[in-house]
Amino acid sequence: MPNRRVAVMSPQTRLAHARRRQRGRWRLPRLEAADAERALRNYRRQRRRAVAALLLLFAILAGLPALFALWPALDHTRLGGVPVSWLILAVGPYPLLIVLGHWHLRRAERAERR
C-alpha cells in the first residue's frame, strides 16, 4: 500500500480557504457620477503631489554627488577619522527623507480634505 501524502495546515488556514470558496465573485463598487468625479480629482491631485515629492527625492539624492564635485575638500576633511563626504552620504539623507515623507503626508491629507 503506497503512502499517501497529506497536506498539513493550521486550522486558520483551513478556515481561510473555506471562506474563500463560500464568497461570490467580487464586484467593483459603482460610484455615482458626482462621487466618481470627486474620486478622480482626488486621485489626480494626489498623483501630482506624489510626483513632486519624487522629484524632490531625486534632487536630494542626485544633489549629493554634485555637492561632492563642487567641494572636493569634503573628501579630505575628516571628522573622527571619517571623511566628511562619507558622513554626509551615510547620515545626511535620512533626516531629509523623514522630512520629505512628513511633508508629502501632510499634503496628501490636505488634498483628501478638499
Biopython code that builds the backbone (N, CA, C, O; Angstrom):
import numpy as np
from Bio.PDB.StructureBuilder import StructureBuilder

atoms = [
    (1, "MET", "N", (0.849, -1.172, 0.000)),
    (1, "MET", "CA", (0.000, 0.000, 0.000)),
    (1, "MET", "C", (0.901, 1.245, 0.000)),
    (1, "MET", "O", (1.682, 1.439, 0.932)),
    (2, "PRO", "N", (0.797, 2.090, -1.043)),
    (2, "PRO", "CA", (1.659, 3.278, -1.112)),
    (2, "PRO", "C", (1.252, 4.310, -0.062)),
    (2, "PRO", "O", (0.079, 4.448, 0.286)),
    (3, "ASN", "N", (2.249, 5.019, 0.422)),
    (3, "ASN", "CA", (1.973, 6.083, 1.396)),
    (3, "ASN", "C", (1.334, 7.266, 0.683)),
    (3, "ASN", "O", (1.821, 7.733, -0.346)),
    (4, "ARG", "N", (0.273, 7.720, 1.235)),
    (4, "ARG", "CA", (-0.428, 8.861, 0.655)),
    (4, "ARG", "C", (0.016, 10.124, 1.381)),
    (4, "ARG", "O", (0.077, 10.151, 2.611)),
    (5, "ARG", "N", (0.320, 11.155, 0.631)),
    (5, "ARG", "CA", (0.752, 12.417, 1.238)),
    (5, "ARG", "C", (-0.463, 13.208, 1.678)),
    (5, "ARG", "O", (-1.492, 13.239, 1.004)),
    (6, "VAL", "N", (-0.315, 13.840, 2.817)),
    (6, "VAL", "CA", (-1.396, 14.643, 3.369)),
    (6, "VAL", "C", (-0.847, 16.042, 3.622)),
    (6, "VAL", "O", (0.212, 16.199, 4.230)),
    (7, "ALA", "N", (-1.562, 17.044, 3.161)),
    (7, "ALA", "CA", (-1.161, 18.429, 3.419)),
    (7, "ALA", "C", (-1.505, 18.780, 4.856)),
    (7, "ALA", "O", (-2.646, 18.618, 5.287)),
    (8, "VAL", "N", (-0.522, 19.257, 5.588)),
    (8, "VAL", "CA", (-0.727, 19.648, 6.977)),
    (8, "VAL", "C", (-0.805, 21.164, 7.012)),
    (8, "VAL", "O", (0.080, 21.855, 6.509)),
    (9, "MET", "N", (-1.868, 21.670, 7.608)),
    (9, "MET", "CA", (-2.027, 23.122, 7.697)),
    (9, "MET", "C", (-2.720, 23.475, 8.996)),
    (9, "MET", "O", (-3.351, 22.636, 9.638)),
    (10, "SER", "N", (-2.589, 24.717, 9.362)),
    (10, "SER", "CA", (-3.203, 25.157, 10.615)),
    (10, "SER", "C", (-4.715, 25.285, 10.434)),
    (10, "SER", "O", (-5.199, 25.396, 9.308)),
    (11, "PRO", "N", (-5.459, 25.270, 11.539)),
    (11, "PRO", "CA", (-6.909, 25.441, 11.431)),
    (11, "PRO", "C", (-7.296, 26.792, 10.813)),
    (11, "PRO", "O", (-8.306, 26.889, 10.117)),
    (12, "GLN", "N", (-6.496, 27.827, 11.067)),
    (12, "GLN", "CA", (-6.810, 29.135, 10.495)),
    (12, "GLN", "C", (-6.710, 29.095, 8.972)),
    (12, "GLN", "O", (-7.501, 29.734, 8.278)),
    (13, "THR", "N", (-5.745, 28.350, 8.457)),
    (13, "THR", "CA", (-5.601, 28.253, 7.007)),
    (13, "THR", "C", (-6.802, 27.548, 6.405)),
    (13, "THR", "O", (-7.321, 27.963, 5.369)),
    (14, "ARG", "N", (-7.245, 26.478, 7.059)),
    (14, "ARG", "CA", (-8.421, 25.764, 6.556)),
    (14, "ARG", "C", (-9.637, 26.677, 6.545)),
    (14, "ARG", "O", (-10.414, 26.672, 5.590)),
    (15, "LEU", "N", (-9.805, 27.467, 7.613)),
    (15, "LEU", "CA", (-10.938, 28.396, 7.669)),
    (15, "LEU", "C", (-10.844, 29.442, 6.560)),
    (15, "LEU", "O", (-11.845, 29.780, 5.928)),
    (16, "ALA", "N", (-9.646, 29.946, 6.332)),
    (16, "ALA", "CA", (-9.472, 30.958, 5.287)),
    (16, "ALA", "C", (-9.802, 30.378, 3.918)),
    (16, "ALA", "O", (-10.453, 31.036, 3.106)),
    (17, "HIS", "N", (-9.360, 29.157, 3.660)),
    (17, "HIS", "CA", (-9.680, 28.524, 2.376)),
    (17, "HIS", "C", (-11.182, 28.275, 2.247)),
    (17, "HIS", "O", (-11.751, 28.453, 1.170)),
    (18, "ALA", "N", (-11.817, 27.868, 3.332)),
    (18, "ALA", "CA", (-13.259, 27.600, 3.287)),
    (18, "ALA", "C", (-14.035, 28.890, 3.040)),
    (18, "ALA", "O", (-15.000, 28.892, 2.275)),
    (19, "ARG", "N", (-13.631, 29.971, 3.669)),
    (19, "ARG", "CA", (-14.324, 31.253, 3.479)),
    (19, "ARG", "C", (-14.178, 31.736, 2.043)),
    (19, "ARG", "O", (-15.109, 32.307, 1.475)),
    (20, "ARG", "N", (-13.032, 31.510, 1.473)),
    (20, "ARG", "CA", (-12.800, 31.972, 0.113)),
    (20, "ARG", "C", (-13.724, 31.253, -0.867)),
    (20, "ARG", "O", (-14.198, 31.861, -1.827)),
    (21, "ARG", "N", (-13.982, 29.987, -0.641)),
    (21, "ARG", "CA", (-14.852, 29.234, -1.536)),
    (21, "ARG", "C", (-16.303, 29.659, -1.406)),
    (21, "ARG", "O", (-17.064, 29.561, -2.368)),
    (22, "GLN", "N", (-16.700, 30.131, -0.224)),
    (22, "GLN", "CA", (-18.100, 30.477, 0.002)),
    (22, "GLN", "C", (-18.481, 31.804, -0.631)),
    (22, "GLN", "O", (-19.642, 32.016, -0.981)),
    (23, "ARG", "N", (-17.536, 32.676, -0.777)),
    (23, "ARG", "CA", (-17.851, 34.002, -1.297)),
    (23, "ARG", "C", (-18.185, 33.949, -2.772)),
    (23, "ARG", "O", (-17.716, 33.094, -3.523)),
    (24, "GLY", "N", (-19.007, 34.892, -3.145)),
    (24, "GLY", "CA", (-19.305, 35.043, -4.562)),
    (24, "GLY", "C", (-18.208, 35.842, -5.230)),
    (24, "GLY", "O", (-17.184, 36.157, -4.623)),
    (25, "ARG", "N", (-18.434, 36.154, -6.458)),
    (25, "ARG", "CA", (-17.452, 36.920, -7.208)),
    (25, "ARG", "C", (-17.441, 38.369, -6.729)),
    (25, "ARG", "O", (-18.496, 38.967, -6.518)),
    (26, "TRP", "N", (-16.249, 38.929, -6.559)),
    (26, "TRP", "CA", (-16.122, 40.303, -6.090)),
    (26, "TRP", "C", (-16.437, 41.246, -7.239)),
    (26, "TRP", "O", (-15.973, 41.067, -8.365)),
    (27, "ARG", "N", (-17.226, 42.236, -6.929)),
    (27, "ARG", "CA", (-17.601, 43.211, -7.958)),
    (27, "ARG", "C", (-17.069, 44.582, -7.574)),
    (27, "ARG", "O", (-17.069, 44.966, -6.405)),
    (28, "LEU", "N", (-16.628, 45.290, -8.560)),
    (28, "LEU", "CA", (-16.147, 46.642, -8.363)),
    (28, "LEU", "C", (-17.323, 47.526, -7.972)),
    (28, "LEU", "O", (-18.347, 47.519, -8.655)),
    (29, "PRO", "N", (-17.199, 48.290, -6.884)),
    (29, "PRO", "CA", (-18.324, 49.135, -6.488)),
    (29, "PRO", "C", (-18.576, 50.233, -7.520)),
    (29, "PRO", "O", (-17.640, 50.815, -8.069)),
    (30, "ARG", "N", (-19.829, 50.498, -7.769)),
    (30, "ARG", "CA", (-20.210, 51.545, -8.718)),
    (30, "ARG", "C", (-20.439, 52.836, -7.950)),
    (30, "ARG", "O", (-21.196, 52.868, -6.979)),
    (31, "LEU", "N", (-19.787, 53.886, -8.388)),
    (31, "LEU", "CA", (-19.949, 55.185, -7.755)),
    (31, "LEU", "C", (-20.917, 56.021, -8.570)),
    (31, "LEU", "O", (-21.053, 55.864, -9.783)),
    (32, "GLU", "N", (-21.572, 56.900, -7.869)),
    (32, "GLU", "CA", (-22.418, 57.854, -8.581)),
    (32, "GLU", "C", (-21.516, 58.815, -9.343)),
    (32, "GLU", "O", (-20.328, 58.923, -9.040)),
    (33, "ALA", "N", (-22.062, 59.500, -10.310)),
    (33, "ALA", "CA", (-21.262, 60.364, -11.185)),
    (33, "ALA", "C", (-20.504, 61.428, -10.394)),
    (33, "ALA", "O", (-19.328, 61.679, -10.659)),
    (34, "ALA", "N", (-21.171, 62.052, -9.427)),
    (34, "ALA", "CA", (-20.514, 63.101, -8.638)),
    (34, "ALA", "C", (-19.386, 62.516, -7.792)),
    (34, "ALA", "O", (-18.314, 63.113, -7.683)),
    (35, "ASP", "N", (-19.627, 61.349, -7.195)),
    (35, "ASP", "CA", (-18.592, 60.714, -6.379)),
    (35, "ASP", "C", (-17.421, 60.250, -7.239)),
    (35, "ASP", "O", (-16.265, 60.361, -6.831)),
    (36, "ALA", "N", (-17.720, 59.732, -8.425)),
    (36, "ALA", "CA", (-16.657, 59.278, -9.321)),
    (36, "ALA", "C", (-15.793, 60.454, -9.763)),
    (36, "ALA", "O", (-14.569, 60.339, -9.829)),
    (37, "GLU", "N", (-16.423, 61.573, -10.063)),
    (37, "GLU", "CA", (-15.668, 62.764, -10.467)),
    (37, "GLU", "C", (-14.796, 63.267, -9.323)),
    (37, "GLU", "O", (-13.639, 63.629, -9.536)),
    (38, "ARG", "N", (-15.344, 63.290, -8.116)),
    (38, "ARG", "CA", (-14.583, 63.734, -6.946)),
    (38, "ARG", "C", (-13.415, 62.781, -6.666)),
    (38, "ARG", "O", (-12.323, 63.229, -6.318)),
    (39, "ALA", "N", (-13.638, 61.476, -6.816)),
    (39, "ALA", "CA", (-12.571, 60.497, -6.608)),
    (39, "ALA", "C", (-11.470, 60.669, -7.650)),
    (39, "ALA", "O", (-10.287, 60.563, -7.327)),
    (40, "LEU", "N", (-11.851, 60.933, -8.887)),
    (40, "LEU", "CA", (-10.867, 61.129, -9.945)),
    (40, "LEU", "C", (-10.048, 62.398, -9.712)),
    (40, "LEU", "O", (-8.833, 62.399, -9.914)),
    (41, "ARG", "N", (-10.709, 63.477, -9.289)),
    (41, "ARG", "CA", (-9.980, 64.715, -8.974)),
    (41, "ARG", "C", (-9.001, 64.487, -7.829)),
    (41, "ARG", "O", (-7.861, 64.950, -7.874)),
    (42, "ASN", "N", (-9.455, 63.765, -6.797)),
    (42, "ASN", "CA", (-8.600, 63.480, -5.648)),
    (42, "ASN", "C", (-7.401, 62.630, -6.069)),
    (42, "ASN", "O", (-6.274, 62.877, -5.638)),
    (43, "TYR", "N", (-7.650, 61.636, -6.905)),
    (43, "TYR", "CA", (-6.569, 60.776, -7.404)),
    (43, "TYR", "C", (-5.536, 61.598, -8.172)),
    (43, "TYR", "O", (-4.334, 61.445, -7.957)),
    (44, "ARG", "N", (-6.002, 62.465, -9.062)),
    (44, "ARG", "CA", (-5.078, 63.279, -9.861)),
    (44, "ARG", "C", (-4.300, 64.264, -8.991)),
    (44, "ARG", "O", (-3.105, 64.473, -9.201)),
    (45, "ARG", "N", (-4.971, 64.862, -8.026)),
    (45, "ARG", "CA", (-4.312, 65.809, -7.128)),
    (45, "ARG", "C", (-3.216, 65.102, -6.327)),
    (45, "ARG", "O", (-2.108, 65.620, -6.193)),
    (46, "GLN", "N", (-3.531, 63.923, -5.800)),
    (46, "GLN", "CA", (-2.533, 63.198, -5.021)),
    (46, "GLN", "C", (-1.398, 62.685, -5.902)),
    (46, "GLN", "O", (-0.251, 62.616, -5.459)),
    (47, "ARG", "N", (-1.708, 62.329, -7.135)),
    (47, "ARG", "CA", (-0.656, 61.875, -8.045)),
    (47, "ARG", "C", (0.312, 63.016, -8.352)),
    (47, "ARG", "O", (1.524, 62.805, -8.396)),
    (48, "ARG", "N", (-0.215, 64.223, -8.564)),
    (48, "ARG", "CA", (0.663, 65.381, -8.798)),
    (48, "ARG", "C", (1.557, 65.630, -7.593)),
    (48, "ARG", "O", (2.746, 65.908, -7.747)),
    (49, "ARG", "N", (0.997, 65.532, -6.404)),
    (49, "ARG", "CA", (1.787, 65.738, -5.195)),
    (49, "ARG", "C", (2.848, 64.644, -5.034)),
    (49, "ARG", "O", (3.964, 64.921, -4.594)),
    (50, "ALA", "N", (2.505, 63.421, -5.385)),
    (50, "ALA", "CA", (3.467, 62.321, -5.289)),
    (50, "ALA", "C", (4.614, 62.513, -6.279)),
    (50, "ALA", "O", (5.771, 62.251, -5.951)),
    (51, "VAL", "N", (4.295, 62.969, -7.481)),
    (51, "VAL", "CA", (5.346, 63.219, -8.472)),
    (51, "VAL", "C", (6.263, 64.334, -7.983)),
    (51, "VAL", "O", (7.479, 64.253, -8.158)),
    (52, "ALA", "N", (5.702, 65.365, -7.378)),
    (52, "ALA", "CA", (6.528, 66.450, -6.836)),
    (52, "ALA", "C", (7.442, 65.930, -5.731)),
    (52, "ALA", "O", (8.613, 66.304, -5.668)),
    (53, "ALA", "N", (6.920, 65.076, -4.866)),
    (53, "ALA", "CA", (7.737, 64.513, -3.790)),
    (53, "ALA", "C", (8.846, 63.628, -4.359)),
    (53, "ALA", "O", (9.972, 63.651, -3.862)),
    (54, "LEU", "N", (8.536, 62.850, -5.394)),
    (54, "LEU", "CA", (9.560, 62.006, -6.014)),
    (54, "LEU", "C", (10.646, 62.843, -6.685)),
    (54, "LEU", "O", (11.830, 62.518, -6.597)),
    (55, "LEU", "N", (10.241, 63.915, -7.353)),
    (55, "LEU", "CA", (11.236, 64.786, -7.980)),
    (55, "LEU", "C", (12.150, 65.415, -6.935)),
    (55, "LEU", "O", (13.356, 65.536, -7.150)),
    (56, "LEU", "N", (11.581, 65.808, -5.818)),
    (56, "LEU", "CA", (12.398, 66.363, -4.742)),
    (56, "LEU", "C", (13.338, 65.305, -4.169)),
    (56, "LEU", "O", (14.491, 65.600, -3.858)),
    (57, "LEU", "N", (12.849, 64.087, -4.033)),
    (57, "LEU", "CA", (13.696, 62.990, -3.556)),
    (57, "LEU", "C", (14.866, 62.759, -4.506)),
    (57, "LEU", "O", (16.008, 62.635, -4.066)),
    (58, "PHE", "N", (14.587, 62.699, -5.808)),
    (58, "PHE", "CA", (15.661, 62.506, -6.777)),
    (58, "PHE", "C", (16.630, 63.685, -6.773)),
    (58, "PHE", "O", (17.832, 63.495, -6.957)),
    (59, "ALA", "N", (16.123, 64.894, -6.568)),
    (59, "ALA", "CA", (17.002, 66.066, -6.499)),
    (59, "ALA", "C", (17.933, 65.966, -5.295)),
    (59, "ALA", "O", (19.111, 66.313, -5.383)),
    (60, "ILE", "N", (17.402, 65.494, -4.177)),
    (60, "ILE", "CA", (18.238, 65.336, -2.980)),
    (60, "ILE", "C", (19.316, 64.290, -3.235)),
    (60, "ILE", "O", (20.495, 64.524, -2.968)),
    (61, "LEU", "N", (18.904, 63.131, -3.755)),
    (61, "LEU", "CA", (19.862, 62.041, -3.945)),
    (61, "LEU", "C", (20.853, 62.327, -5.069)),
    (61, "LEU", "O", (22.018, 61.941, -4.973)),
    (62, "ALA", "N", (20.414, 62.993, -6.123)),
    (62, "ALA", "CA", (21.330, 63.339, -7.209)),
    (62, "ALA", "C", (22.173, 64.551, -6.844)),
    (62, "ALA", "O", (23.247, 64.756, -7.410)),
    (63, "GLY", "N", (21.698, 65.348, -5.908)),
    (63, "GLY", "CA", (22.443, 66.526, -5.490)),
    (63, "GLY", "C", (23.666, 66.203, -4.654)),
    (63, "GLY", "O", (24.600, 67.003, -4.590)),
    (64, "LEU", "N", (23.676, 65.049, -4.017)),
    (64, "LEU", "CA", (24.835, 64.685, -3.198)),
    (64, "LEU", "C", (26.108, 64.534, -4.034)),
    (64, "LEU", "O", (27.135, 65.096, -3.653)),
    (65, "PRO", "N", (26.094, 63.807, -5.149)),
    (65, "PRO", "CA", (27.317, 63.760, -5.967)),
    (65, "PRO", "C", (27.718, 65.142, -6.495)),
    (65, "PRO", "O", (28.906, 65.443, -6.609)),
    (66, "ALA", "N", (26.734, 65.972, -6.814)),
    (66, "ALA", "CA", (27.053, 67.331, -7.269)),
    (66, "ALA", "C", (27.719, 68.121, -6.146)),
    (66, "ALA", "O", (28.657, 68.882, -6.384)),
    (67, "LEU", "N", (27.233, 67.938, -4.933)),
    (67, "LEU", "CA", (27.836, 68.610, -3.776)),
    (67, "LEU", "C", (29.285, 68.172, -3.598)),
    (67, "LEU", "O", (30.160, 68.996, -3.333)),
    (68, "PHE", "N", (29.535, 66.877, -3.744)),
    (68, "PHE", "CA", (30.899, 66.373, -3.584)),
    (68, "PHE", "C", (31.800, 66.843, -4.723)),
    (68, "PHE", "O", (32.995, 67.052, -4.513)),
    (69, "ALA", "N", (31.246, 67.013, -5.926)),
    (69, "ALA", "CA", (32.042, 67.500, -7.053)),
    (69, "ALA", "C", (32.373, 68.981, -6.889)),
    (69, "ALA", "O", (33.458, 69.424, -7.267)),
    (70, "LEU", "N", (31.432, 69.748, -6.320)),
    (70, "LEU", "CA", (31.676, 71.180, -6.134)),
    (70, "LEU", "C", (32.669, 71.458, -5.013)),
    (70, "LEU", "O", (33.440, 72.414, -5.087)),
    (71, "TRP", "N", (32.653, 70.630, -3.979)),
    (71, "TRP", "CA", (33.545, 70.812, -2.834)),
    (71, "TRP", "C", (34.374, 69.552, -2.611)),
    (71, "TRP", "O", (34.047, 68.739, -1.747)),
    (72, "PRO", "N", (35.443, 69.386, -3.383)),
    (72, "PRO", "CA", (36.278, 68.193, -3.211)),
    (72, "PRO", "C", (36.992, 68.169, -1.857)),
    (72, "PRO", "O", (37.495, 67.126, -1.440)),
    (73, "ALA", "N", (37.038, 69.301, -1.180)),
    (73, "ALA", "CA", (37.681, 69.333, 0.138)),
    (73, "ALA", "C", (36.924, 68.476, 1.149)),
    (73, "ALA", "O", (37.480, 68.097, 2.180)),
    (74, "LEU", "N", (35.656, 68.168, 0.862)),
    (74, "LEU", "CA", (34.892, 67.317, 1.779)),
    (74, "LEU", "C", (35.486, 65.914, 1.872)),
    (74, "LEU", "O", (35.317, 65.232, 2.882)),
    (75, "ASP", "N", (36.185, 65.481, 0.810)),
    (75, "ASP", "CA", (36.828, 64.167, 0.847)),
    (75, "ASP", "C", (38.055, 64.161, 1.747)),
    (75, "ASP", "O", (38.411, 63.131, 2.319)),
    (76, "HIS", "N", (38.694, 65.310, 1.868)),
    (76, "HIS", "CA", (39.940, 65.374, 2.626)),
    (76, "HIS", "C", (39.725, 65.816, 4.065)),
    (76, "HIS", "O", (40.560, 65.540, 4.927)),
    (77, "THR", "N", (38.633, 66.487, 4.333)),
    (77, "THR", "CA", (38.330, 66.910, 5.695)),
    (77, "THR", "C", (37.793, 65.711, 6.461)),
    (77, "THR", "O", (36.911, 64.996, 5.984)),
    (78, "ARG", "N", (38.336, 65.504, 7.649)),
    (78, "ARG", "CA", (37.930, 64.333, 8.433)),
    (78, "ARG", "C", (37.333, 64.768, 9.761)),
    (78, "ARG", "O", (37.748, 65.753, 10.372)),
    (79, "LEU", "N", (36.349, 63.996, 10.177)),
    (79, "LEU", "CA", (35.696, 64.223, 11.465)),
    (79, "LEU", "C", (35.662, 62.872, 12.170)),
    (79, "LEU", "O", (34.934, 61.967, 11.762)),
    (80, "GLY", "N", (36.447, 62.743, 13.220)),
    (80, "GLY", "CA", (36.542, 61.457, 13.910)),
    (80, "GLY", "C", (37.211, 60.401, 13.055)),
    (80, "GLY", "O", (36.914, 59.215, 13.199)),
    (81, "GLY", "N", (38.107, 60.804, 12.168)),
    (81, "GLY", "CA", (38.816, 59.863, 11.313)),
    (81, "GLY", "C", (38.046, 59.437, 10.076)),
    (81, "GLY", "O", (38.547, 58.642, 9.282)),
    (82, "VAL", "N", (36.832, 59.954, 9.900)),
    (82, "VAL", "CA", (35.993, 59.583, 8.758)),
    (82, "VAL", "C", (35.848, 60.812, 7.862)),
    (82, "VAL", "O", (35.592, 61.909, 8.360)),
    (83, "PRO", "N", (36.008, 60.642, 6.542)),
    (83, "PRO", "CA", (35.824, 61.794, 5.649)),
    (83, "PRO", "C", (34.409, 62.375, 5.779)),
    (83, "PRO", "O", (33.429, 61.640, 5.899)),
    (84, "VAL", "N", (34.332, 63.692, 5.753)),
    (84, "VAL", "CA", (33.045, 64.377, 5.902)),
    (84, "VAL", "C", (32.092, 63.975, 4.776)),
    (84, "VAL", "O", (30.884, 63.883, 4.991)),
    (85, "SER", "N", (32.627, 63.737, 3.583)),
    (85, "SER", "CA", (31.754, 63.332, 2.474)),
    (85, "SER", "C", (31.063, 62.004, 2.788)),
    (85, "SER", "O", (29.903, 61.816, 2.422)),
    (86, "TRP", "N", (31.746, 61.094, 3.449)),
    (86, "TRP", "CA", (31.129, 59.822, 3.825)),
    (86, "TRP", "C", (30.049, 60.040, 4.873)),
    (86, "TRP", "O", (28.988, 59.419, 4.821)),
    (87, "LEU", "N", (30.323, 60.922, 5.822)),
    (87, "LEU", "CA", (29.320, 61.209, 6.856)),
    (87, "LEU", "C", (28.070, 61.828, 6.239)),
    (87, "LEU", "O", (26.946, 61.474, 6.597)),
    (88, "ILE", "N", (28.280, 62.754, 5.309)),
    (88, "ILE", "CA", (27.125, 63.372, 4.643)),
    (88, "ILE", "C", (26.333, 62.316, 3.882)),
    (88, "ILE", "O", (25.102, 62.316, 3.911)),
    (89, "LEU", "N", (27.037, 61.422, 3.204)),
    (89, "LEU", "CA", (26.376, 60.380, 2.422)),
    (89, "LEU", "C", (25.680, 59.352, 3.313)),
    (89, "LEU", "O", (24.603, 58.866, 2.969)),
    (90, "ALA", "N", (26.283, 59.019, 4.450)),
    (90, "ALA", "CA", (25.731, 57.968, 5.314)),
    (90, "ALA", "C", (24.644, 58.474, 6.246)),
    (90, "ALA", "O", (23.709, 57.736, 6.555)),
    (91, "VAL", "N", (24.745, 59.710, 6.698)),
    (91, "VAL", "CA", (23.817, 60.214, 7.713)),
    (91, "VAL", "C", (22.873, 61.276, 7.163)),
    (91, "VAL", "O", (21.721, 61.358, 7.587)),
    (92, "GLY", "N", (23.336, 62.069, 6.248)),
    (92, "GLY", "CA", (22.569, 63.210, 5.760)),
    (92, "GLY", "C", (21.220, 62.931, 5.135)),
    (92, "GLY", "O", (20.263, 63.640, 5.446)),
    (93, "PRO", "N", (21.091, 61.934, 4.268)),
    (93, "PRO", "CA", (19.805, 61.752, 3.578)),
    (93, "PRO", "C", (18.650, 61.343, 4.484)),
    (93, "PRO", "O", (17.500, 61.664, 4.183)),
    (94, "TYR", "N", (18.919, 60.650, 5.577)),
    (94, "TYR", "CA", (17.819, 60.097, 6.367)),
    (94, "TYR", "C", (16.938, 61.151, 7.028)),
    (94, "TYR", "O", (15.714, 61.039, 6.948)),
    (95, "PRO", "N", (17.497, 62.163, 7.671)),
    (95, "PRO", "CA", (16.600, 63.212, 8.180)),
    (95, "PRO", "C", (15.840, 63.918, 7.057)),
    (95, "PRO", "O", (14.678, 64.288, 7.226)),
    (96, "LEU", "N", (16.498, 64.102, 5.914)),
    (96, "LEU", "CA", (15.811, 64.727, 4.777)),
    (96, "LEU", "C", (14.670, 63.851, 4.275)),
    (96, "LEU", "O", (13.614, 64.366, 3.907)),
    (97, "LEU", "N", (14.867, 62.538, 4.256)),
    (97, "LEU", "CA", (13.810, 61.627, 3.817)),
    (97, "LEU", "C", (12.636, 61.640, 4.789)),
    (97, "LEU", "O", (11.481, 61.570, 4.370)),
    (98, "ILE", "N", (12.925, 61.730, 6.079)),
    (98, "ILE", "CA", (11.849, 61.796, 7.076)),
    (98, "ILE", "C", (11.049, 63.077, 6.894)),
    (98, "ILE", "O", (9.819, 63.053, 6.919)),
    (99, "VAL", "N", (11.739, 64.188, 6.713)),
    (99, "VAL", "CA", (11.053, 65.467, 6.498)),
    (99, "VAL", "C", (10.248, 65.422, 5.202)),
    (99, "VAL", "O", (9.113, 65.899, 5.163)),
    (100, "LEU", "N", (10.820, 64.859, 4.149)),
    (100, "LEU", "CA", (10.111, 64.746, 2.872)),
    (100, "LEU", "C", (8.862, 63.873, 3.014)),
    (100, "LEU", "O", (7.810, 64.215, 2.475)),
    (101, "GLY", "N", (8.965, 62.759, 3.727)),
    (101, "GLY", "CA", (7.806, 61.891, 3.939)),
    (101, "GLY", "C", (6.713, 62.582, 4.727)),
    (101, "GLY", "O", (5.533, 62.455, 4.401)),
    (102, "HIS", "N", (7.097, 63.315, 5.764)),
    (102, "HIS", "CA", (6.119, 64.054, 6.572)),
    (102, "HIS", "C", (5.442, 65.137, 5.733)),
    (102, "HIS", "O", (4.227, 65.320, 5.808)),
    (103, "TRP", "N", (6.228, 65.848, 4.941)),
    (103, "TRP", "CA", (5.693, 66.905, 4.077)),
    (103, "TRP", "C", (4.700, 66.324, 3.075)),
    (103, "TRP", "O", (3.625, 66.884, 2.860)),
    (104, "HIS", "N", (5.069, 65.197, 2.465)),
    (104, "HIS", "CA", (4.184, 64.576, 1.477)),
    (104, "HIS", "C", (2.898, 64.081, 2.134)),
    (104, "HIS", "O", (1.817, 64.239, 1.566)),
    (105, "LEU", "N", (2.998, 63.489, 3.310)),
    (105, "LEU", "CA", (1.807, 63.002, 4.011)),
    (105, "LEU", "C", (0.857, 64.149, 4.339)),
    (105, "LEU", "O", (-0.352, 64.027, 4.142)),
    (106, "ARG", "N", (1.394, 65.265, 4.838)),
    (106, "ARG", "CA", (0.542, 66.422, 5.148)),
    (106, "ARG", "C", (-0.159, 66.937, 3.896)),
    (106, "ARG", "O", (-1.342, 67.271, 3.940)),
    (107, "ARG", "N", (0.564, 67.002, 2.786)),
    (107, "ARG", "CA", (-0.042, 67.481, 1.538)),
    (107, "ARG", "C", (-1.107, 66.520, 1.031)),
    (107, "ARG", "O", (-2.140, 66.960, 0.527)),
    (108, "ALA", "N", (-0.875, 65.216, 1.154)),
    (108, "ALA", "CA", (-1.863, 64.229, 0.695)),
    (108, "ALA", "C", (-3.118, 64.284, 1.558)),
    (108, "ALA", "O", (-4.231, 64.194, 1.040)),
    (109, "GLU", "N", (-2.948, 64.431, 2.870)),
    (109, "GLU", "CA", (-4.121, 64.525, 3.749)),
    (109, "GLU", "C", (-4.895, 65.808, 3.483)),
    (109, "GLU", "O", (-6.126, 65.811, 3.522)),
    (110, "ARG", "N", (-4.187, 66.891, 3.213)),
    (110, "ARG", "CA", (-4.858, 68.152, 2.901)),
    (110, "ARG", "C", (-5.646, 68.028, 1.595)),
    (110, "ARG", "O", (-6.738, 68.583, 1.471)),
    (111, "ALA", "N", (-5.095, 67.304, 0.632)),
    (111, "ALA", "CA", (-5.797, 67.105, -0.643)),
    (111, "ALA", "C", (-7.059, 66.272, -0.442)),
    (111, "ALA", "O", (-8.064, 66.509, -1.112)),
    (112, "GLU", "N", (-7.023, 65.305, 0.465)),
    (112, "GLU", "CA", (-8.211, 64.485, 0.723)),
    (112, "GLU", "C", (-9.313, 65.279, 1.407)),
    (112, "GLU", "O", (-10.496, 65.030, 1.176)),
    (113, "ARG", "N", (-8.928, 66.232, 2.249)),
    (113, "ARG", "CA", (-9.937, 67.022, 2.970)),
    (113, "ARG", "C", (-10.693, 67.962, 2.047)),
    (113, "ARG", "O", (-11.809, 68.368, 2.372)),
    (114, "ARG", "N", (-10.123, 68.316, 0.916)),
    (114, "ARG", "CA", (-10.782, 69.246, -0.012)),
    (114, "ARG", "C", (-11.968, 68.631, -0.671)),
    (114, "ARG", "O", (-12.632, 69.281, -1.479)),
]
sb = StructureBuilder()
sb.init_structure("model")
sb.init_model(0)
sb.init_chain("A")
sb.init_seg("    ")
for serial, (resi, resn, name, xyz) in enumerate(atoms, 1):
    if name == "N":
        sb.init_residue(resn, " ", resi, " ")
    sb.init_atom(name, np.array(xyz, "f"), 0.0, 1.0, " ", f" {name:<3s}", serial, name[0])
structure = sb.get_structure()
